[in-house]
Amino acid sequence: VQLVESGGGLVQAGGSLRLSCAASGSIFSINAMGWYRQAPGKQRELVARITNGGTTGYADSVKGRFTISRDNAKDTVYLQMNSLKPEDTAVYYCNAQVIITNYDYWGQGTQVTVSS
């Protein structure tokens, strides 16, 4: 499985960005996909997750502001981020979970910077 993220950038507080994650390879093996983020000096944390059945989950810090979705025809997962705050600044990573192999795949990461 290969994951390629896009859509990061610099935005002012209150603005919006949409991240995309295109998956390729053994896509049939993926059980869930998600977005994580890692800010400088902090541990990587789960932001949002979506299962093959469409069940979504969010970190409390982004509930009501971020929306994860998927386009199965394009093998792509999106993260719509609204009302961005400076504390959302981080490198955002796409993740694909394959339960049968108990292995997680990661994208290269995309920088999101929110200025105050």
Steps between C-alpha positions, in 0.01 A plus 500: 500500500628844405355823635556846353374807685438845360325820596703639787611858520489827689167646605381765742309410813134443419581383151456162332709238327423165344752219514492210257652154530514282189552130560642250255621142506322232705206725581266205550691414818435834671250490788509862609673823411575799709685825548755556772701809582824577676595842627859588591598344831176305527396143434309401191126502569191371327289773345229311313430150377258334259433127464405306189144508628507877515516535878689812598673612816668824602729636764313723744715795398371494142139387540264736323781657299656214301326247276651181362352348186589254227449464127519128427501557124821702535650299789542829680430618853450866583526712811303823483631735765295808588537767766869424523690606810872560554508186715405297192846573360676169441615251241197297400544135405265268319472151645361172367435212736514140379368270769588170332871584514476722809690764309454873458604688187593870508523780251791743487315773686383846404563819697206704625584838651233724652604857574335709770 
